[in-house]
Amino acid sequence: MENEKNMTEAAVDQTPAEPSELDQLRGEVEFLKAELEASKNKFLRLYADFENYKKRMAHELEAAQRNGKFDAVRSLLGTLDDLERALGFASVKPEDLIPGVKTVLENFTRNLKSLGVESVPGVGAEFDPRYHEAIGAVEGEDGKVMHVYQQGFRYGDLLVRPARVVVGNGVKEAEGSEQSAESEKN
């Protein structure tokens, strides 16, 4: 009997240990579930914040582009007004048109500069294929721009339009005359 009593006591000693281990594991599972839920909520908040950030940046970019265009249009309206006035004077006194058009050109150039647009170097400058488009060659200093047919423009580092130019071919005028005289003899 004593043997049975000892076995019962041993069984009783083992039984309480199991529920406490089980309770401990349940507690850990609950803790991990809560931690997972908190992480999930944090992720969802961050995702929502990021989506809102993307939308806000898209709106800000659109607004910046719209404002840039608005500023450009506003600065060009003065030129439109000047050209309309010049045409009005042209019908009265055509000879007065030239000084007015020169003034309009100066104002327009000033407006472009205020927008950050600069002209590409022209006559006398070294030919630079980054800024110039050669459309011909004439007698003159080799590699120098001799004539500009269409002015080029830059906006900061960006080329808006290359200058269309005629470049010197390195033949001097006197040399060109001698070569043409020799070709006539032959």
Secondary structure, DSSP 8 states (H G I E B T S, - for coil): -HHHHHHHHHHHHHHHHHHHHHHHHHHHHHHHHHHHHHHHHHHHHHHHHHHHHHHHHHHHHHHHHHHHHHHHHHHHHHHHHHHHHHHHHHHH-GGGHHHHHHHHHHHHHHHHHHTTEEE---TTSB--TTTEEEEEEESSSTTBEEEEEE--EEETTEEEE-EEEEEE-S--HHHHHHHHHHHHH-
